[in-house]
Amino acid sequence: MIEQDNQEIVMAPKTQFEKEIDHLICQAHQFYLDQNHVLAYQIFKKVNEMCPTHATPYFFLGIYEKKENIEKKIQYFEKCTTLFPTTFHPMALCKWGYLLIGKIEIENKQQQAIDIDPKIIEKWHIYSKYLTKLEWIQLLLSFQNTYEQQILELIQQELQRDENDPYIYYQWGNYYLINFKYKEAKEIYQKGLEKQSDFWLIKNNLSFVLNQLQEYEEALKIGLGSIKLNSKNHTAYNNVGNALTKLGKLDEAINYYKKTIELSPSFPTAYMNITYPLTKQGKTQEAIQYLETLLHYIYDTNDLLKINFVMGEIYFQENKYDIALQKYLKCYQIYDEQPRILYCIGMCYLKLKVYNQALRFFKLVLTNDKSFTFAYSQIGYISIIQKNFEQAIEYYEKAQIYKKNDQAIQQNLAYCYLQVKNYKKAVYYYLKLVTSNIQNMDLIMNQELKSTIKNMLNLQEKKNQIQKNSCISLRLLKQTPQIYKRFRSEITQEISEFLVYNINQNNNSNNKNNIPQNNSNKISAQINI
């Protein structure tokens, strides 16, 4: 039977072994609060082996058990609550155990379309009577999707009881914060500060919300106010660091992130955040050191994914493609269907010139996201390198569905169609490239080809000379896989007018011969637009 919280509990003196267990649990719990989950898990596991009748480790082992192992999680929480009557623990631990059991079992049953076991609901009711409404709101906030209406009703009831209680506004704001409704959260937190201006928890969360709303000056002001009220709150320093970063004050931001890490050495967010200003200042090695250090504190697989991905990006920017590849492959082991991860792996293989592997991962990207345009372009590029022009055309044409006016795609299509002797399509895309905003675009062509076109414009020769130069232009275009070095165009609309005239001349001269022919190193072809 569960006794009331205010009932006096008589306890026998603790043995040395019990004191050692308590010490280990306190140590593990502190690691848990500091988000040092690797050490917390190891200690709880050790305590569980030393004392299998102790309830607390089962609770935390249930938390750490992987989400897909639902039955195992339930067993841990059930064991925790079963042992509770024989072991003295905070009542909240038992309440949380049943609450989590209820959440997991309800989710599991919904997936299997089975009615919820009435015993689960009964457990919730048994323990809910020991909670105040504010405590109950706090617990339900963890499962806001299921209990949204109940949370709001409880908040309104509490406001009727005491509309000046800032803690109500704090929990109300948290509800909106958890649901990413930042404007609503901002409004409620501000009302809470009107009731009590020195409520540091509200200021801390309001600073975070203002950063999300891109109100960085105000976020900085509120964050500094939160630090004045509680200088040991590491999340406040992190919020200030975020605001300073967005305001471009990178040196100050780095100092606040370092203070965050000093106060909470295993707080992962600060390690992640400090990498941005460090890399912006060219201090990539220092940024990598912070991330490498963070890996020792991380237990959650989502955090591992984020860290390895950021490290991969940094190494890639440093042109260390082999190391970047190893980091991205670790992400792939965690989440093998994420298009961005697959694309980054493909890019590393491409830079390392392992083309078949690059092709494999770019195609995997498209398997998971058919609208990932860059993957089409990269497959096209590799296909050109491997002289598989039909495949290159296939993927560049698909890329055009999503990026219709992309000049790089157009120029590569022009080249590929030229290689397969589809001159009609080749000149179509080349003209499309040249005539699209000629005054401002970058033309990508050989210097010799540029001179040829200029000479054509200056000389304005007869029909036969125009046709001859047209063949020279096509030959030069054919001989350049990536359509030559970039230069800023100084050629005016006369180029497009000339090329249209040139094509018309070719149409007139080739009406009698529809078959493309190769004559030595020159190309003679019918051109139809």
N, C-alpha and C positions, 0 to 999 in steps of 0.2 A: 504493500500500500504506500502511495506517495504522501509524504507528510507536508504540511504547510511550511512555507519558507521561514516563518517567524517562530517555528517550534524550536526549542532548545535542543541542541544535539550534544550528547555526552560522548567524548572520544577517549579511548585509551591512549597512553603515551606511545609515540611512534618508535619503532625499532630503527636501528642504524640502516637496515636495508630499505625500509620505507622512506627514510629521509633521503637516501641516495636516489630512490625512484622519483620522489618529489622534485629533487634538484634537477634531474635529467628532464623531467616533464616541463618544468619552468624554463629551462634552457631551450628545449625544443619549441615551446610555445613562443618564446621571444624571437627565435629564428623564423617562425611562421609569420609573426606580425611584421617582421622586417622583410618578408617575401624571400627569405633565403630557404627555399623549399627543399633543396637537395639535402642540406644538413638537418632541417626539421624532420623530413621523412626518415632519414637514417637513424636519428635518435628515437623517434617514435617506434620504429621497427625494432630497435634494440631493446627498448623498454617492454614492448610486447613479448619479446622472446624471454626477457628476464622475469616478467610477471604477467602471465597470460590472463590473470583474473582482474587486471586493472582495466577500467572502462575507457579511460581517456585515449590511449593509443588507438583503440578500435575506431573511435570517432574520426581521428585524423587520417588513419589509414583508409577509411571510407572516403574521405575527401580526396585523397591522393590517388585512389584507384581510378583507372581509366574509365571514361564515360561509357565505352562500349561494353565494359564488364559490369553490367547493371546488377546481375545476381550477386556478384562478389561485393559490390558496394552495399547492397541491401543487407547482406550477411554481417558486414562490419558494423553497420549502424544498429542492427538488431542486437548484436552481441554487446554493444556499448550500453544500450538501454536495458538489456537483461541483467547486466552486471551492476547497474546503478544502485539498486536497493542495498547491496552489500558493500558498497564503496562510497565514501563521501566525495561528492563532486558538486560543482555549481549546478543549480537546477537548469540553468540555461543550456548546459551541455546536453542534457537529456531532451529538452524541448527541441533543440536543433536537430538532434538525432532523429526524432520522430518526424519532424518537419521535412527533413531531407528524404527520409524513407517514403513519406507520403508523396512528395514531388516525383521521385524516381519511379515509384510503383504506378502512379497515375499516368506518367508519360509512357511507361512501358505498356500498360494496359490499353492506352489509347492507340498505340501503334498496332496492337493485336486485335483491336475492336472488341475488347472484353469489358464487361461491367466492372466498375471499381469495387474492390473488396470493402464492404461496410466497416470492417475492423480498422481499416486505415483511417477512415473519417472519424471513427470513435476515438482513436489515439489522438488525433488532432484536437478534438473537443476536450479530452481529458486534460491535456496540457495547456490549452488556450486559457483555461480559467485562472491559471496562475500568473497570467500576463496582464499588465496594464494595457490600455488601448494603444498607447504610444509604442510600447514594446512590441505589441502585435503588428502594428503598422511597419515597424522596422524589420520584423521577420518577413512579412508578406512582400516587402519591397524586393526581396531576393527573387520572388516569383511573380513579378508585376504583370506579366502577360496573362497569367491565369486568374489573378485576383485584382485586376485593375479597378473594377467597380467597387469592390469591398474596401480597397484602400482609400478611395476618394470619399466613400461614405463615412469611414472611421475618422478621416481628417475633418470633415464637416462637423461631426459630432464633437470632436475635441475643440474645434473653434467655438462652438456654442458654449462649451464648458468654460473656456478661457481664451478669448480672442487675442490676448496680449502675451501669450506664451510663445517665445521665439523658437522653442524647440519644435513646435508644431509646424511653423513655417520652414524650418530646416528640413524636416522629413517630407513636407509637401514639395519643396524645391527639389529634394533628392528624387522624388517620384518622376518629375519632369526631366531631371538630369539623366536618369537611367534610361529614359525613353527618347533621349536625344532631342528633346523639345527645349532648346536652349533659351529661346526668347521667353517662354513661359517660366522657366526656372529662374531666369534673371529677375523677372518681375516679382516672383514670390520671395526670393532671397532678399531683395531690396525691401520688401514689406517686413521681413523678419528683422532686418537691421534697424528699421524704424522703431521696432519694439525694444530692441536691445542692440545698441551700436557697437558694443565690444564683444559680440558673439563671434569668436575667431573661427569656429567651424563654418559658419555661414560665409564669412569673408573669404575663407580658403576656397570653398566651392564656387563662390561668385567669381573669384579671380579666374578659375578654370573656365567657367561658362563664358566670361567676357573674351577670353582668348579664342574660344570656339566661334564667337560672334565677330571676331577680328577687330574688337575694340581694345587695342593693345595698350594704349595710354591709360585707360581706365583700369584695365586688368593689372597693369604694373602698380598703379596707385593702391588698389584694393589688396593686392598681394603683399605689398610692403606693410600695409596696415595689419594684415593677418600675422606677419612675422613679428611685429612689435608686440602683439598680444600673446604670441606663443613662439618664442625663438627656437624651440626644439622640433617644430613641425616641419619635417623634411619636404612634404608635398607643397608647402607654401613657397619654399625656395625654388622648387621645380617650376611652379606656375610663373614666378617672377622671371626665371631664366627663359621660359618660352616667350613671354612678352618682350623681353630685351632682344631676343634673337630676331623676332619679327620686326622690331624697330631698328634693326641693323647694328645694335650695340653688342657686338660679338664678344669682346673682351669681358664686359660685365656679365654677359650671359654665361660664359664659361665659368666665371668665379661662382655664380649662384648654383650652377649644376654641380660644381665640385663641393660646395657646401652641402648640397642635397646628399651626395654620395658619402660625405664625411659623417653626416647624421644617420644615414641608413645605408651602409655599405652594400647591401644586397637589393636595393631598390632599382629594378631593371629599367624603368622609364628614363631615369636621369642618365644612365649609361647610353641609352639609345639617343637621347636628345643632345647630349654633348658632342656627339660625332658630327652633327651638321655644322656648327660654328667652327669646329676644329678643321674639318675638311675645307670649309670656305676660306680659311686662313692658310691652307696648304699643309696643315699639320696632320697628314693622313696617318702617319705611323702612330702618333699619340692616340688618334681616334680608334685605330685598330687595337691598340693595347687595352683601351677601356672595354671594348667589346670582347676581347679575349678573356679579360678578367671576369666579365659578366657571365660568361659561359659556365664558370665554376659555381655560380649561385642559382642557375636556372633549372627548374624541374619541369615546368609546363611546356608541352610540345609546341604550342602556338608561339611562345616567347622564343624558343629555340629556332623556330622557322624565321621569325622576324630578324633575330640577331644575325643568323647566317646569311640571310638575304642582304641585309645592310652591308655586311662585311664583303659579300660578293660584289656589290656595287662599287665599294671603295677600291677593292683590288682591280676590278675591271677598269675603272678610271685611271688607275696607276699602270695600266697595260700589263698587269700580272695575270694573264688570262688563265694560266694553269691553276693558280691558287684560287682565283675567282670561281673557276669551274668546280673545284672541290667543295667550296662553300655552297654553291647552287645545287650540287648533287645531294648535299645533306638536306637541303630544303625539299628536294625531290623525294627523298626517302620518307619525309613526313607527309608531304602533300603532292602526290604524283599526277594530279589532274589540273593543277593551277596553271593557266596559260602563260602568265607572266614568268613564272619559274621556268617553264619549258622553253620559252623564248630566250631567256637569258642563258640557259645551258646551250641552246643552239648557237647563240652569238659567240660564246666562248669557243665552241668547236670550230666555228667559222674563222675566228681570229687565229686559231691554232692550225688552220688549214686541214682539219679532219672533216672533209666535206660530207662523207656518207653519214657520219653521226650527226652533223649539223642538219642535214636533210631530214633525218629521222625525227629529230626533236621539233623542227619547224612544222613537220606534218602532224605531229602529235598536238601541237598548238591548235591547228585548224580542226583537229578531231574534237577538241573541247570548246573551241570558239571560232566559228566560221567567219566571223567579222573582224578577226585580228589581221588587219591589212598588212602590217609589216612582215608577217610570216610569209604571205604570198610573194612579196617583193624579194625577200631573202632566198626563197626557193628559186625564184626566177634568176637571181644573181648567180647562185651556185650552178644552176643549169647552164648558164652561159659559160661559166668557167669550165664545166665538163663537156661543153659543146653539144649539149642536149637542147637544141633551140626549140624543138616542138614543145618540150615540157616547159621551157622558159615562157614561151608564148601563152601556153595554157594558164599558168599561174599569174602572169602579168595582166592578162585579160580579166581574170577573176578579181585581181586587185583593183582594176578600174571600176568595178561595180561599186566599191566603197570610196574610191578616190578618183573621181572622173577626170579631174584636170591636173593630176600630178605630173609635172614635167619630167621627172626622173623616169617614171613608168613609161611615158610616151616615147622618150628618147631610146629606152632599152627595147621597147616594142619595135621601133623603127629599125634598129640594128638587127634584131632577131628575124624579122620578116625579110630583111635584106639577105640574111644568111640562108634562108630557105627559098630564096628567089621569088618571094611573093612581092614584086616591086610595087604593085598597086597599093598594098597595105603599108609597105615601107615608106613610100613617099607621102601617103596620107598622114601617117603619124609624124613624119619629119616636118611636113608643112604645118600640121596642127601645133607642133612645138614652136616653130619659128614665128607663126602668125599670132600666137596668143600673147598679147601685150608686149610687142617687140621693143618698145621704148625702155622697159624696166627689167625685163627678164635677163637671166644669165644664159647666153648661148654656150653650149658645150661642144666644141669642135676643134679640129686640127688647125694650126696656124696656116698651113698650106691651103686648106679649104677656105679659110677666111679670106686669104689673098685672092683665091680663085673667084669668089663671089664679088669682091670689090672690083676686080678687073673686068668682070662681066658688066657691072654697073657703069664703069667708066668708059669702056670701049663701045658698048651698045652695037656689037657686031651683027653681021647678017645671020640669017636663019641657020645656016650650016654650022657657023662658029658657036652659036648658042647651044645647038644640039651636042656639039663636041664637048663643050665645057660642062654640060649637064652630065655627060658620061663620066668626066673626070671627077665631078663632085660626088657622084654615087660611088665611084671606085674608092675615093678617099674615105668616105663614110663607112664603106664595107671593111676597110683595113683597120678600123679603130674600134675595139670591143666596147670601150666605155665612153665612146663619143668625145674623146679628147680633153685637153686642159681647159679649165674655166677662164673666161675673161669677161670683163664688163662690156656689154654690147654698145658700139658706137654707130651701128648701122641703123638707118631709119626705115620707115615703112616701104621705101623703095625696094628693099630686099624681097618682101612678100609679094609686091607687085611684079617684080622681075621673075620670081619663081613661078607664079601663076602663069605668066606669059610663057615661060620656059616649058611648063607642062602642056600648055595648049599647043605649042609647037611640036612637042613630042607626040601628042595625040594625032595631029594631022599627018605627021611623017610616018607613023607606024600603023596606020589603019589597015594596011595590006598584010601586015605580019603580026600575028597574035602570039607567036611563040618566043619566049625569052631566049636569047642566045648568048653564049660566052665566046668572045673573040679575043684571044690572048689574055691580057690582064684587064681588058676593058669590059664594061657591061653595057649591053644594048638591050633595051626592054620597052615594051608597051607600058604606058603609064596612064591609068584612068582614075579620075577623081569624081 
